[in-house]
Amino acid sequence: MNIDPRGVRSFWIELPFTVGIMSLALFIRLAIAPVSAGLQYVTFFPAITLAAIFGGYRAGLLATAMGVGFATYFFIAPYYSFENEGLKIVSWSNLVFIVDGFLVSFSIEAMHRYRKKSEAELAEIKQSHLQVSRLNSELDEMIRLQRETEQELLISATAFEAQDGIMITDSSGVILRVNQAFTEITGYSSEEAVGQTPRLLKSGRHDADFYAAMWECIKRTGQWSGEIWDRRKNGEVFPKWLTITEVKSFDGNSVHYVSSQVDITARKASEDRIHNLAFYDPLTQLPNRRLLLDRLRHAVSFSLRDGRNVALMFIDLDKFKKLNDTLGHDIGDLLLKQVAERTCTCVRECDTVARLGGDEFVVLLDGLGGSLHEAAAQAKQIGRKIIDVLNQTYYLAGHEHQSGASVGIALFDEHCRTADDLLKQADIAMYQAKKAGRNTLRFFDPEMQASILARVALEKDFKEALLKENFYIFYQPVISNGGRVAGAEALVRWRHAIRGIVSPADFIPLAEETGLIVPLGNWVLKTACRQLADWSSRDDTRDLTIAVNVSARQLKQEDFVATVMGLIEETGASPQRLKLELTESMLVSDAESIIIKMNLLKAAGITFALDDFGTGYSSLAYLSRLPLDQLKVDQSFVRNIETEESAVVICAATINLAHNLKLKVVAEGVENEAQRKFLSSVHQCDFLQGYLFSKPVPIDEFEKFIRNYRVL
C-alpha cells in the first residue's frame, strides 16, 4: 500500500494540534467547575469541531476519541479511573458522543472537500477570465491598429488630393498616378499624364547639367528640392517649387519616385513687386537712390581697377514747385514722367537714369572713353542735350508748360574717393548751376566744396553761439536835422572765439537761409527793449529811440505780434520808443498779412521805417497803405550825390515824396560834411546816420558819445 508522504507529514502536524486543543478544553472545564458537576461533553464538543475544521476528519476523530477518554476518566465516578462501573454508566453517552463526533468530523471534511473543489473551479474560472481579458486586449489593440491604419490611409488620401501637385512614377520614370492639384497646375488630366514621363512638362529653360545635378542629388541623398521652370499644357512657362523623393523597397532598390510641386507664379510676382518697390521709383519706374548707389559703387570700383572714366549728373527741374502749387500734384507727376522719358532718350544703354525723389534726377555715365578731359567733353555734350530736350514744351492734360533744368556734373578723379563723394560733388555743382541763372550746367570745382564745408562749419558755430548768446549789440547814432541825438540803430555783432569778429554779411544771410534769423531777431528785439527800459529812467536818454531790423521770416511768423508785445511787457520798454525797420523785399509776397500785423503793432504805439528805399520792389500803392513813419534813403544813393546827378535827383525826389506822404526821412551812409549839408540844409532831410557822426559802437561808447556830442 502506498502512503502519501504529504498525508504522513500532515498527521504529525494534526496530532499535536488536536492534543493541544483538547487539553485546553479539559483545562477550561476543570477550571470553571468541579468534576462532579458533569456537562463534560459541552466543553469537549466545540474542541472536536475546531479540530475537525483546522485539522480535517482525522483530527476530529482523534479529538472524539480523546473526548470519550477524558469524559470517562475525569468526570464519571469514581473519578480519575477507568473502573467497569464507570464504563457502564457512560457507555450510551459515549456512544452518542462518538456518533456526534463522527458526524461533525466527516461533515466538516465534506465541507472542506467541497470548498477545495469550488476553489479549483473558481481558479479555473479566473484563469478563463484572464484568458478572455487577454484576448479582449489583443482584440482592442488590433482594432486600434486597424483604425490608425485607416486614419493614416485617409490622411494619405487627403494629402494626395491636397493643394500641392503630386506625381508618382515607377523606377523608370513612367507616370503612374497624379492628383487633381497636378491637373490644375499643369493642365494635364490624369488620363493624359499617366503612362507619360515628366519630360511632358519640360520647358527648355534648363540644360542637361541642371538635370544631371538633380538626379545625382536624388541618388546620393534620396531627395531633391528646388525651383524649376516647367511648361503647362497651354504652352505657358511657369515657375514651381519641386520636391522629388525616392522610394526604396526593403532590399534597397528604387521602386518609385514621388514628386510634389507648388506653383510659385504668384510668389515670384510678389517678389518682383517687392524688388521693384525696393529698387525702382514707383512713379517713373526709374532706378531709385538705393539701386543708383549700388550701380555707382560698382562703376567706381571698375573705374579704380580698369581706369575707365565715370561721370555723374545731378538734374534739378526749374520752377517745379510753382507748377505743383498752381496746377496740382497730378500735373506735376505727369511732368516728372515725361522728364524721365525724355532724359532716357539722351543717354546710352550702359548709362543709368535714376530719380532720387521730388524733381531731382541723376544720370550715371559709365565707361566714358579717353582721358579725363575727353570724358568731361562727352559728359558736357550729353548734359547739353538733356537741357535742350527738357526745355521743349510739355503737354500735361490740356496744359502747356515750359520748363528748364539745372545740371551739375562731377567726374570721378583724384578729388573724389568714394561713390558718395561723387554724388555730393554733383549735387554741389547743380546748386552752382542754379545760382548761375538756372537752365544751365556746371562742373564740380573743388573750391565749391571748400566753400560749402566752410559754410557748414559756420552754421554749426552759429547754432552754438545762439544757444550760448555769444552775440552783442552795437549802436549807431541817428542825428536829427536840428543836430541832436534822436536815437540809434541796433546792429547785431558776433565775436567768435577762433574766427574773431564775424561780419554780418556772412552770418545774417546764413541765419536767413536756415531760419535761425527768427531766434536771433527775437534776441536782438529783447536786448533793445531792455536797453529802452534802462534809458527810460535817465533824463539824457529817456527820449531816445532804438531802430531794430526785422527779417521777412520774423514778420511772417504767426505769433510775431504777440512776441513783440510780450517782450515789451516783459522788459517794461515804452512801445513809442521802439522802431521796427522793414525792407521793400518783404512786401513782394504776403503783403496783406504784413500790413495787418503792422497795423496791430502801430496801434500799440510802435513805429515803422522802410529801409533801403529805392533799391528793391518800390510800389507807391503799397507805400500809401503801409502804416509807416519813416523812409530810409539807402547809402548807395547818399554816397554818390557828390559825383552823380542821378543820385542827387533820387535823394531829392525821395525826400519830397516822403514829406508829401507825411513821413520822416532818414539818410544812411553820411560820411562827410558836404553830404550832410546837401541833405539837411538843402533838402531838409529829417535825420542823418553815418560815419560822419559815429560808426556803430558798443553801448558804453554810445552813451559816452551822447554825453560828449556837440552839434556840427
C-alpha positions as CSV (number, residue, x, y, z in Angstrom):
1,M,0.0,0.0,0.0
2,N,1.3,3.4,-1.0
3,I,1.4,6.0,1.7
4,D,1.1,9.7,0.7
5,P,4.1,11.3,2.2
6,R,2.2,14.6,2.3
7,G,-0.6,12.8,4.4
8,V,2.0,11.4,6.9
9,R,3.5,14.9,7.3
10,S,0.1,16.3,7.8
11,F,-0.8,13.7,10.5
12,W,2.2,14.6,12.6
13,I,1.1,18.3,12.4
14,E,-2.6,17.4,13.2
15,L,-1.7,15.2,16.2
16,P,-0.1,17.8,18.5
17,F,-2.7,20.4,17.4
18,T,-5.6,18.1,18.4
19,V,-3.9,17.0,21.6
20,G,-3.3,20.7,22.5
21,I,-6.8,21.9,21.8
22,M,-8.4,19.0,23.7
23,S,-6.1,19.6,26.6
24,L,-7.1,23.3,26.6
25,A,-10.8,22.3,26.6
26,L,-10.1,19.9,29.6
27,F,-8.3,22.7,31.4
28,I,-11.1,25.1,30.9
29,R,-13.7,22.6,32.1
30,L,-11.8,21.7,35.2
31,A,-11.2,25.4,35.9
32,I,-14.8,26.5,35.7
33,A,-16.5,23.7,37.7
34,P,-15.7,20.6,39.8
35,V,-15.7,17.2,38.2
36,S,-18.9,16.3,39.9
37,A,-20.8,19.0,38.0
38,G,-20.8,16.9,34.8
39,L,-21.6,18.6,31.5
40,Q,-18.2,17.4,30.2
41,Y,-19.4,16.9,26.6
42,V,-20.5,20.5,26.3
43,T,-16.9,21.6,26.8
44,F,-15.3,18.9,24.5
45,F,-17.7,19.2,21.6
46,P,-16.5,22.7,20.4
47,A,-12.9,21.5,20.7
48,I,-13.8,18.5,18.4
49,T,-15.4,20.9,15.9
50,L,-12.3,23.2,15.9
51,A,-10.0,20.2,15.4
52,A,-12.1,18.9,12.5
53,I,-12.2,22.4,11.0
54,F,-8.5,23.1,11.2
55,G,-7.1,19.5,11.0
56,G,-9.6,17.6,9.0
57,Y,-11.7,14.5,9.8
58,R,-8.7,12.6,11.3
59,A,-8.1,15.4,13.8
60,G,-11.8,15.3,14.5
61,L,-11.9,11.6,15.1
62,L,-8.8,11.8,17.3
63,A,-10.4,14.6,19.3
64,T,-13.6,12.5,19.7
65,A,-11.6,9.6,21.0
66,M,-9.7,11.9,23.4
67,G,-13.0,13.4,24.5
68,V,-14.5,10.0,25.3
69,G,-11.4,9.1,27.3
70,F,-11.4,12.4,29.2
71,A,-15.1,12.2,30.0
72,T,-14.9,8.7,31.3
73,Y,-11.7,9.2,33.3
74,F,-12.3,12.6,34.8
75,F,-16.0,13.1,35.2
76,I,-17.5,9.6,35.9
77,A,-17.4,8.3,39.5
78,P,-15.3,7.0,40.8
79,Y,-13.3,9.9,39.3
80,Y,-9.9,9.7,37.8
81,S,-10.2,5.9,36.9
82,F,-11.5,3.5,34.3
83,E,-13.4,1.1,36.5
84,N,-16.0,-1.2,35.0
85,E,-18.9,0.5,36.8
86,G,-17.9,3.8,35.3
87,L,-17.6,2.5,31.9
88,K,-21.1,1.0,32.0
89,I,-22.6,4.2,33.3
90,V,-21.3,6.4,30.3
91,S,-21.4,3.7,27.6
92,W,-24.5,5.2,26.0
93,S,-23.4,8.8,26.5
94,N,-20.0,8.0,25.0
95,L,-21.7,6.2,22.1
96,V,-23.8,9.3,21.3
97,F,-20.8,11.5,21.7
98,I,-18.8,9.3,19.4
99,V,-21.6,9.3,16.8
100,D,-21.8,13.1,17.0
101,G,-18.0,13.4,16.7
102,F,-18.1,11.2,13.7
103,L,-20.9,13.2,12.1
104,V,-19.2,16.6,12.8
105,S,-15.8,15.4,11.6
106,F,-17.0,13.9,8.3
107,S,-19.4,16.8,7.8
108,I,-16.6,19.3,8.1
109,E,-14.4,17.1,6.0
110,A,-17.1,17.0,3.3
111,M,-17.4,20.8,3.6
112,H,-13.6,21.1,3.2
113,R,-13.6,18.9,0.1
114,Y,-16.5,20.8,-1.4
115,R,-14.7,24.1,-0.7
116,K,-11.5,22.8,-2.3
117,K,-13.4,21.7,-5.4
118,S,-15.1,25.1,-5.5
119,E,-11.8,26.9,-5.2
120,A,-10.4,24.7,-8.0
121,E,-13.4,25.6,-10.1
122,L,-13.1,29.3,-9.2
123,A,-9.4,29.2,-10.1
124,E,-10.3,27.7,-13.4
125,I,-12.9,30.4,-13.9
126,K,-10.4,33.1,-13.0
127,Q,-7.9,31.6,-15.4
128,S,-10.5,31.6,-18.1
129,H,-11.4,35.2,-17.3
130,L,-7.8,36.2,-17.6
131,Q,-7.5,34.4,-20.9
132,V,-10.7,36.2,-22.1
133,S,-9.3,39.5,-20.9
134,R,-6.1,39.0,-22.7
135,L,-7.9,38.1,-25.8
136,N,-10.1,41.2,-25.5
137,S,-7.0,43.3,-25.0
138,E,-5.4,41.8,-28.1
139,L,-8.6,42.4,-30.0
140,D,-8.8,46.0,-28.8
141,E,-5.2,46.5,-29.9
142,M,-5.9,45.0,-33.3
143,I,-9.0,47.3,-33.6
144,R,-6.9,50.3,-32.6
145,L,-4.1,49.5,-35.1
146,Q,-6.7,49.0,-37.8
147,R,-8.3,52.4,-37.0
148,E,-4.9,54.0,-37.1
149,T,-4.1,52.4,-40.4
150,E,-7.5,53.5,-41.7
151,Q,-6.8,57.1,-40.4
152,E,-3.3,57.1,-42.0
153,L,-4.8,55.9,-45.2
154,L,-7.4,58.6,-45.0
155,I,-4.7,61.2,-44.3
156,S,-2.6,59.9,-47.2
157,A,-5.6,60.0,-49.5
158,T,-6.4,63.6,-48.3
159,A,-2.8,64.6,-48.6
160,F,-2.6,63.1,-52.1
161,E,-5.5,65.4,-53.1
162,A,-4.1,68.4,-51.3
163,Q,-3.2,71.7,-53.0
164,D,0.3,70.5,-53.8
165,G,0.5,68.8,-57.1
166,I,1.7,65.2,-56.7
167,M,3.0,62.8,-59.3
168,I,4.1,59.2,-58.7
169,T,6.3,57.4,-61.2
170,D,7.9,53.9,-61.3
171,S,11.6,53.4,-61.1
172,S,11.9,54.1,-64.9
173,G,10.2,57.5,-64.6
174,V,6.8,56.4,-66.1
175,I,3.9,58.3,-64.5
176,L,1.6,56.0,-62.5
177,R,-0.6,58.5,-60.8
178,V,-1.3,62.2,-60.4
179,N,-3.7,64.1,-58.2
180,Q,-6.2,66.8,-59.0
181,A,-3.9,69.6,-58.0
182,F,-1.4,68.4,-60.6
183,T,-4.1,68.7,-63.2
184,E,-5.0,72.2,-62.1
185,I,-1.3,73.3,-62.1
186,T,-0.2,71.8,-65.4
187,G,-3.5,71.5,-67.3
188,Y,-2.9,67.7,-68.0
189,S,-5.6,65.4,-66.8
190,S,-4.8,62.1,-65.1
191,E,-5.6,60.2,-68.3
192,E,-3.2,62.4,-70.3
193,A,-0.4,62.2,-67.8
194,V,-0.4,58.5,-66.8
195,G,1.9,56.5,-69.0
196,Q,4.0,59.5,-69.9
197,T,7.2,60.7,-68.4
198,P,8.0,64.0,-66.6
199,R,9.6,65.2,-69.9
200,L,6.0,66.1,-70.8
201,L,6.4,69.2,-68.7
202,K,9.9,70.2,-69.8
203,S,10.2,73.9,-70.5
204,G,13.6,74.0,-72.2
205,R,14.9,76.6,-69.7
206,H,17.3,74.2,-68.0
207,D,20.3,72.5,-69.6
208,A,21.4,68.9,-69.3
209,D,23.9,69.8,-66.5
210,F,20.9,71.0,-64.4
211,Y,19.1,67.7,-64.6
212,A,22.3,65.7,-64.1
213,A,22.9,67.5,-60.9
214,M,19.3,66.9,-59.8
215,W,19.5,63.2,-60.3
216,E,22.9,62.9,-58.8
217,C,21.5,64.5,-55.6
218,I,18.5,62.2,-55.6
219,K,20.7,59.1,-55.9
220,R,23.0,60.3,-53.2
221,T,20.5,61.6,-50.6
222,G,17.2,60.2,-51.7
223,Q,15.6,63.6,-52.3
224,W,15.9,66.9,-54.2
225,S,14.2,70.2,-53.7
226,G,14.5,73.4,-55.8
227,E,13.0,75.9,-58.1
228,I,12.3,74.8,-61.6
229,W,10.6,76.2,-64.7
230,D,8.1,73.9,-66.4
231,R,5.6,74.2,-69.3
232,R,1.8,73.9,-68.9
233,K,-0.4,72.2,-71.4
234,N,-1.3,75.6,-72.9
235,G,2.4,76.3,-73.6
236,E,2.8,78.8,-70.7
237,V,6.2,78.5,-68.9
238,F,5.8,78.9,-65.2
239,P,8.0,78.6,-62.1
240,K,7.3,76.0,-59.4
241,W,8.9,74.6,-56.3
242,L,9.6,70.9,-56.9
243,T,10.5,68.2,-54.3
244,I,11.4,64.7,-55.6
245,T,11.6,61.8,-53.1
246,E,13.0,58.3,-53.9
247,V,11.0,55.3,-52.5
248,K,13.0,52.1,-51.9
249,S,12.0,48.6,-51.3
250,F,13.2,46.5,-48.3
251,D,16.1,45.2,-50.4
252,G,17.3,48.8,-51.1
253,N,16.2,49.0,-54.7
254,S,14.4,52.1,-56.1
255,V,10.8,51.3,-56.8
256,H,9.0,54.7,-57.1
257,Y,9.6,58.4,-57.2
258,V,7.2,60.8,-55.6
259,S,7.2,64.4,-56.6
260,S,5.3,67.3,-55.0
261,Q,5.1,70.6,-56.8
262,V,3.8,74.0,-55.9
263,D,3.1,76.7,-58.5
264,I,5.0,79.8,-57.3
265,T,4.0,82.2,-60.1
266,A,2.1,84.4,-57.6
267,R,5.0,84.4,-55.2
268,K,7.5,85.2,-57.9
269,A,5.3,88.1,-59.0
270,S,5.1,89.3,-55.4
271,E,8.9,89.1,-55.1
272,D,9.2,91.1,-58.3
273,R,6.9,93.7,-57.0
274,I,8.8,93.9,-53.7
275,H,12.1,94.1,-55.7
276,N,10.6,96.9,-57.9
277,L,9.4,98.8,-54.8
278,A,12.8,98.4,-53.2
279,F,14.9,99.5,-56.2
280,Y,12.7,101.5,-58.5
281,D,10.7,104.7,-58.3
282,P,7.0,103.8,-58.4
283,L,6.1,106.9,-60.5
284,T,8.7,106.9,-63.3
285,Q,9.9,103.3,-63.0
286,L,13.5,104.6,-62.9
287,P,16.1,103.2,-60.5
288,N,15.8,104.8,-57.1
289,R,18.6,106.1,-54.8
290,R,19.4,102.6,-53.5
291,L,19.8,101.0,-56.9
292,L,21.7,104.1,-58.2
293,L,24.2,103.9,-55.3
294,D,24.7,100.2,-55.9
295,R,25.4,100.8,-59.6
296,L,27.5,103.8,-58.8
297,R,29.7,101.9,-56.4
298,H,30.2,99.2,-59.0
299,A,31.1,101.8,-61.6
300,V,33.6,103.4,-59.2
301,S,35.1,100.0,-58.4
302,F,35.6,99.2,-62.1
303,S,37.0,102.7,-62.6
304,L,39.6,102.2,-60.0
305,R,40.5,98.8,-61.4
306,D,40.3,99.4,-65.2
307,G,40.9,103.1,-65.3
308,R,37.7,103.9,-67.2
309,N,36.0,107.2,-66.6
310,V,32.8,107.7,-64.7
311,A,30.7,110.9,-64.6
312,L,27.6,111.7,-62.6
313,M,24.9,114.3,-63.5
314,F,22.6,115.8,-60.9
315,I,19.5,117.3,-62.6
316,D,17.0,119.6,-60.8
317,L,13.9,120.9,-62.6
318,D,13.5,124.7,-62.5
319,K,10.2,126.1,-61.1
320,F,8.8,122.7,-60.4
321,K,7.3,123.7,-57.1
322,K,5.4,126.5,-58.8
323,L,3.8,124.0,-61.2
324,N,2.8,121.8,-58.3
325,D,1.3,124.7,-56.4
326,T,-0.6,126.1,-59.3
327,L,-1.8,123.1,-61.3
328,G,-1.6,120.4,-58.6
329,H,0.5,117.3,-57.9
330,D,-1.2,115.2,-60.6
331,I,0.0,117.6,-63.3
332,G,3.4,117.6,-61.5
333,D,3.5,113.8,-61.7
334,L,2.8,113.9,-65.4
335,L,5.7,116.3,-65.9
336,L,8.1,114.0,-63.9
337,K,7.1,111.0,-66.1
338,Q,7.8,113.0,-69.3
339,V,11.1,114.3,-67.9
340,A,12.1,110.7,-67.2
341,E,11.2,109.5,-70.7
342,R,13.0,112.4,-72.4
343,T,16.1,112.0,-70.3
344,C,16.3,108.3,-71.1
345,T,16.4,109.2,-74.8
346,C,19.6,111.2,-74.3
347,V,21.8,108.6,-72.8
348,R,23.4,105.3,-73.9
349,E,22.2,101.8,-72.9
350,C,25.0,101.4,-70.5
351,D,24.1,104.6,-68.6
352,T,21.6,104.8,-65.7
353,V,18.9,107.4,-65.3
354,A,17.6,107.5,-61.7
355,R,15.1,109.6,-59.7
356,L,16.1,110.4,-56.2
357,G,12.8,112.0,-55.3
358,G,10.9,115.2,-55.9
359,D,12.2,116.8,-59.0
360,E,15.8,115.5,-58.7
361,F,17.2,113.1,-61.3
362,V,20.6,111.6,-61.6
363,V,22.4,110.3,-64.7
364,L,25.3,107.9,-64.3
365,L,27.6,107.9,-67.3
366,D,29.8,104.8,-67.1
367,G,32.7,103.8,-69.2
368,L,33.5,107.2,-70.8
369,G,36.5,106.7,-73.0
370,G,39.7,108.6,-73.5
371,S,41.3,111.0,-71.0
372,L,39.6,112.8,-68.2
373,H,39.3,115.9,-70.4
374,E,37.7,113.9,-73.2
375,A,35.3,112.3,-70.7
376,A,34.3,115.8,-69.4
377,A,33.6,116.8,-73.0
378,Q,31.4,113.8,-73.6
379,A,29.6,114.4,-70.3
380,K,29.1,118.1,-71.2
381,Q,27.7,117.1,-74.6
382,I,25.2,114.7,-73.1
383,G,24.3,117.4,-70.4
384,R,23.6,120.0,-73.1
385,K,21.5,117.5,-75.0
386,I,19.4,116.8,-71.8
387,I,18.9,120.5,-71.1
388,D,17.8,121.1,-74.7
389,V,15.3,118.2,-74.6
390,L,13.9,119.2,-71.2
391,N,13.5,122.8,-72.5
392,Q,10.9,121.7,-75.1
393,T,7.2,122.3,-74.4
394,Y,5.3,119.8,-72.2
395,Y,1.7,118.9,-72.8
396,L,0.2,118.0,-69.5
397,A,-3.5,117.0,-69.5
398,G,-4.5,120.0,-71.6
399,H,-1.9,122.4,-70.1
400,E,1.1,123.6,-72.0
401,H,4.2,124.0,-69.7
402,Q,7.7,125.3,-70.3
403,S,10.4,124.1,-68.0
404,G,14.1,124.0,-67.8
405,A,16.7,122.2,-65.7
406,S,19.9,122.9,-63.8
407,V,22.6,120.3,-64.3
408,G,25.6,119.6,-62.1
409,I,28.4,117.3,-63.4
410,A,31.1,115.6,-61.4
411,L,33.8,113.2,-62.7
412,F,35.5,110.6,-60.6
413,D,39.0,111.8,-60.2
414,E,41.7,112.5,-57.6
415,H,39.3,114.8,-55.7
416,C,36.8,112.0,-55.3
417,R,37.4,108.9,-53.2
418,T,34.0,107.2,-52.9
419,A,30.7,106.9,-54.7
420,D,29.1,109.0,-52.0
421,D,31.6,111.8,-52.6
422,L,30.8,111.8,-56.3
423,L,27.1,112.1,-55.6
424,K,27.8,115.1,-53.2
425,Q,30.0,116.8,-55.7
426,A,27.4,116.5,-58.5
427,D,24.8,117.9,-56.1
428,I,27.1,120.9,-55.3
429,A,27.7,121.5,-59.0
430,M,23.9,121.5,-59.6
431,Y,23.4,124.2,-56.9
432,Q,26.1,126.3,-58.6
433,A,24.2,125.9,-61.9
434,K,21.1,127.2,-60.2
435,K,23.0,130.2,-58.8
436,A,24.3,130.9,-62.2
437,G,20.8,131.6,-63.5
438,R,19.2,128.2,-64.0
439,N,18.7,126.2,-67.2
440,T,22.5,125.7,-67.4
441,L,25.1,123.2,-66.3
442,R,28.2,123.4,-64.2
443,F,31.1,121.1,-63.5
444,F,32.2,120.5,-59.9
445,D,35.0,122.7,-58.7
446,P,37.0,121.7,-55.5
447,E,36.6,125.4,-54.4
448,M,32.9,124.9,-54.4
449,Q,33.2,122.1,-51.8
450,A,35.7,124.1,-49.7
451,S,33.2,127.0,-49.7
452,I,30.3,124.7,-48.7
453,L,32.3,123.0,-46.0
454,A,33.3,126.4,-44.6
455,R,29.6,127.3,-44.7
456,V,28.6,124.1,-42.9
457,A,31.2,124.8,-40.2
458,L,29.9,128.4,-39.9
459,E,26.4,127.2,-39.5
460,K,27.4,124.8,-36.7
461,D,29.3,127.6,-34.9
462,F,26.4,129.9,-35.4
463,K,23.9,127.5,-33.7
464,E,26.3,127.1,-30.7
465,A,26.7,130.9,-30.5
466,L,22.9,131.3,-30.5
467,L,22.5,128.8,-27.7
468,K,25.2,130.5,-25.6
469,E,24.1,134.0,-26.6
470,N,27.5,134.9,-27.8
471,F,26.2,137.9,-29.7
472,Y,26.1,141.6,-28.7
473,I,24.6,144.8,-30.0
474,F,26.4,147.8,-31.5
475,Y,24.5,151.1,-31.6
476,Q,24.9,153.7,-34.4
477,P,23.6,157.2,-33.6
478,V,20.8,158.8,-35.6
479,I,21.1,162.6,-35.6
480,S,18.1,164.9,-36.1
481,N,18.1,167.8,-38.6
482,G,18.4,170.1,-35.5
483,G,21.7,168.4,-34.6
484,R,20.7,166.4,-31.5
485,V,20.9,162.6,-31.0
486,A,17.5,161.3,-31.7
487,G,18.2,157.6,-31.2
488,A,20.2,154.7,-32.6
489,E,20.0,151.7,-34.8
490,A,20.7,148.4,-33.1
491,L,23.1,146.3,-35.2
492,V,24.0,142.7,-34.1
493,R,27.6,141.6,-34.0
494,W,29.2,138.1,-33.4
495,R,32.6,137.7,-31.8
496,H,33.8,134.1,-32.3
497,A,36.5,132.6,-30.1
498,I,38.6,131.5,-33.1
499,R,37.3,133.4,-36.0
500,G,37.2,136.7,-34.2
501,I,34.6,139.3,-35.3
502,V,32.4,137.6,-37.9
503,S,30.9,140.0,-40.4
504,P,27.1,140.4,-40.5
505,A,27.4,140.0,-44.3
506,D,28.5,136.4,-43.6
507,F,26.2,135.3,-40.8
508,I,23.0,137.3,-41.5
509,P,22.3,135.5,-44.9
510,L,23.2,132.2,-43.2
511,A,20.6,132.9,-40.5
512,E,18.0,133.9,-43.1
513,E,18.5,130.6,-45.1
514,T,18.5,128.3,-42.1
515,G,15.6,130.0,-40.3
516,L,17.8,130.9,-37.3
517,I,17.2,134.5,-38.0
518,V,13.9,134.2,-36.0
519,P,15.5,133.3,-32.6
520,L,18.4,135.8,-33.4
521,G,16.0,138.6,-34.3
522,N,13.9,137.9,-31.1
523,W,17.1,138.1,-29.1
524,V,18.0,141.5,-30.7
525,L,14.5,142.8,-30.0
526,K,14.6,141.7,-26.4
527,T,18.1,143.3,-25.9
528,A,16.9,146.5,-27.5
529,C,13.7,146.6,-25.3
530,R,15.8,146.1,-22.2
531,Q,18.0,149.0,-23.2
532,L,15.0,151.2,-23.8
533,A,13.7,150.3,-20.3
534,D,17.1,151.2,-18.8
535,W,17.2,154.6,-20.7
536,S,13.7,155.5,-19.6
537,S,14.9,156.1,-16.1
538,R,17.6,158.7,-17.1
539,D,16.9,162.3,-18.2
540,D,19.5,162.3,-21.0
541,T,18.3,159.1,-22.7
542,R,14.6,158.7,-22.0
543,D,13.6,160.3,-25.3
544,L,15.9,158.2,-27.4
545,T,14.5,155.6,-29.9
546,I,16.1,152.3,-31.0
547,A,15.5,151.0,-34.5
548,V,15.6,147.2,-34.9
549,N,15.8,145.5,-38.3
550,V,13.1,142.8,-38.7
551,S,13.6,140.0,-41.2
552,A,10.9,138.7,-43.5
553,R,11.0,135.3,-41.7
554,Q,10.3,137.1,-38.4
555,L,7.4,139.1,-39.8
556,K,5.8,136.0,-41.4
557,Q,5.6,134.2,-38.1
558,E,2.0,133.8,-36.9
559,D,2.9,134.9,-33.4
560,F,5.1,137.9,-34.4
561,V,2.8,140.5,-32.9
562,A,2.3,138.5,-29.7
563,T,6.1,138.0,-29.5
564,V,6.9,141.8,-29.8
565,M,4.2,142.8,-27.3
566,G,5.3,140.1,-24.9
567,L,8.9,141.4,-25.0
568,I,7.7,145.0,-24.4
569,E,5.6,143.8,-21.4
570,E,8.4,141.6,-20.1
571,T,11.1,144.3,-20.2
572,G,8.9,147.4,-19.4
573,A,10.1,149.2,-22.5
574,S,8.0,152.0,-24.0
575,P,6.5,150.9,-27.3
576,Q,6.7,154.6,-28.6
577,R,10.5,154.4,-28.3
578,L,10.8,151.2,-30.4
579,K,11.1,151.4,-34.2
580,L,11.0,148.4,-36.5
581,E,12.7,148.6,-39.8
582,L,11.5,146.6,-42.8
583,T,12.8,146.2,-46.3
584,E,10.9,146.6,-49.6
585,S,11.6,142.9,-50.5
586,M,9.3,141.8,-47.6
587,L,6.3,143.2,-49.5
588,V,6.8,141.0,-52.6
589,S,4.8,138.2,-51.0
590,D,2.0,138.1,-48.4
591,A,1.8,141.9,-48.3
592,E,-1.7,141.9,-46.9
593,S,-0.8,139.8,-43.9
594,I,2.2,142.0,-43.2
595,I,0.0,145.2,-43.3
596,I,-2.4,143.6,-40.8
597,K,0.4,142.8,-38.3
598,M,1.9,146.3,-38.8
599,N,-1.4,148.0,-38.0
600,L,-1.8,145.9,-34.8
601,L,1.7,147.0,-33.6
602,K,1.1,150.5,-34.8
603,A,-2.0,150.7,-32.6
604,A,0.2,149.8,-29.6
605,G,2.5,152.8,-30.3
606,I,5.3,151.1,-32.2
607,T,6.7,153.0,-35.2
608,F,7.9,151.6,-38.6
609,A,10.6,152.6,-41.1
610,L,11.0,151.3,-44.6
611,D,14.7,150.6,-45.0
612,D,16.8,150.7,-48.2
613,F,14.1,152.6,-50.1
614,G,14.6,152.7,-53.8
615,T,16.8,149.6,-54.1
616,G,14.1,147.0,-54.3
617,Y,10.5,146.5,-55.1
618,S,9.2,150.1,-54.8
619,S,5.4,150.2,-55.1
620,L,3.7,153.6,-54.4
621,A,0.4,151.7,-53.9
622,Y,1.8,149.7,-51.0
623,L,3.7,152.8,-49.8
624,S,0.4,154.6,-49.3
625,R,-1.2,151.7,-47.5
626,L,1.6,150.8,-45.1
627,P,1.4,152.4,-41.6
628,L,5.0,153.8,-42.0
629,D,6.6,156.6,-40.0
630,Q,9.9,156.9,-41.8
631,L,11.7,156.2,-45.1
632,K,15.4,155.5,-45.1
633,V,17.4,156.6,-48.1
634,D,19.9,153.9,-49.0
635,Q,23.5,154.7,-48.5
636,S,24.3,153.8,-52.2
637,F,22.4,157.0,-53.3
638,V,23.9,159.1,-50.5
639,R,27.4,158.0,-51.3
640,N,27.2,159.3,-54.9
641,I,25.4,162.6,-54.5
642,E,28.6,164.4,-55.0
643,T,29.5,162.7,-58.3
644,E,26.3,161.5,-59.9
645,E,23.4,163.7,-60.9
646,S,21.0,160.7,-60.8
647,A,21.8,160.2,-57.2
648,V,21.1,163.8,-56.4
649,V,17.7,163.6,-58.2
650,I,16.8,160.3,-56.5
651,C,17.6,161.6,-53.0
652,A,15.7,164.9,-53.6
653,A,12.7,163.0,-55.0
654,T,12.7,160.5,-52.2
655,I,12.7,163.3,-49.5
656,N,10.0,165.2,-51.3
657,L,7.9,162.1,-51.7
658,A,8.2,161.1,-48.1
659,H,7.3,164.6,-46.9
660,N,4.3,164.7,-49.1
661,L,3.2,161.4,-47.6
662,K,3.7,162.9,-44.1
663,L,6.7,160.6,-43.5
664,K,10.0,161.5,-41.9
665,V,13.3,160.7,-43.9
666,V,16.5,159.1,-42.6
667,A,19.6,159.3,-44.8
668,E,22.1,156.5,-44.3
669,G,25.8,156.5,-45.0
670,V,26.5,160.1,-44.4
671,E,30.3,160.3,-44.3
672,N,31.3,163.9,-45.0
673,E,30.1,167.5,-44.4
674,A,29.1,168.1,-48.0
675,Q,26.7,165.2,-47.9
676,R,25.3,166.4,-44.5
677,K,24.8,169.9,-45.8
678,F,23.2,168.8,-49.0
679,L,20.7,166.5,-47.2
680,S,19.8,168.6,-44.1
681,S,20.2,172.2,-45.3
682,V,19.2,172.0,-49.0
683,H,16.6,169.2,-48.9
684,Q,15.6,169.3,-45.2
685,C,16.2,165.6,-44.6
686,D,14.8,164.9,-41.1
687,F,17.5,162.5,-39.8
688,L,21.1,161.6,-40.7
689,Q,23.1,158.5,-39.9
690,G,26.7,157.6,-40.9
691,Y,30.3,157.6,-40.1
692,L,30.4,161.4,-40.2
693,F,28.9,161.2,-36.7
694,S,29.9,157.8,-35.4
695,K,30.4,154.2,-36.5
696,P,28.4,151.5,-34.7
697,V,29.8,151.2,-31.2
698,P,29.2,149.2,-28.0
699,I,26.6,150.5,-25.5
700,D,29.1,152.2,-23.2
701,E,30.8,154.0,-26.1
702,F,27.4,155.1,-27.4
703,E,26.4,156.5,-24.1
704,K,29.7,158.4,-23.9
705,F,29.0,159.7,-27.4
706,I,25.7,161.1,-26.2
707,R,27.3,162.9,-23.3
708,N,30.1,164.4,-25.4
709,Y,28.3,165.1,-28.7
710,R,28.2,168.7,-29.9
711,V,26.2,169.9,-32.8
712,L,28.3,170.1,-36.0
